[in-house]
Amino acid sequence: MRLDNRRFDVDAIKRDHTVELVAAGYGVELKPSGRGLVGRCPFHDDDQPSFYVYPQTRSWYCYGECRAGGDVIKFLQLKENVGFVQACELLDSQQPPSAPHPLPEKPAVKPRRNWERLGLDEQVLMNTAAAVYQYNLWHEPGALEYVRDRGIPDWLIPVFHQAGGDPCAAQLIFGAEFSASSGAD
Ligand SMILES: [Zn+2]
């Protein structure tokens, strides 16, 4: 086995080659489970998925026969039957693998469009929609009761609607007092 003094940026290797992607490259199908991912262990004949990957700690563990675990480097060491340095070399020489299927991510939060950036026709549309909502609200006792139940006073309702009925937006307009007085969570 060739050993050299080459230093590896182990943190970068672990960051660029996540356990879940490298394992997927070896045909391990992972599914979300609790705080991690689970699939059939690639190191033993796994009847039921016992191979857990924890993306947050960049680690894995087999709760089945193997009772083994570690980081992505350890995974490659076992898979390729090589030492630590060689496993680092193998990972370091590869481009970071791309996900075979997109991992679940938080949906991107769309930035709110500023009122000023809306076109004139869009502003007219929004005003019309707000007017229709307000008209309907004042004539719909159930809806009005709901809004009042949320602790929103009548004088605030028209403004609340301009905020899109969004307590967060209304809170931005009226500050923390709104949150405290409205009971908005
Ligand atoms: Zn196993």
Residues whose N, C-alpha, C, O or C-beta is under 5 A from the ligand:
A	BS01	ZN	C41 F43 H44 C62 G64 E65 C66
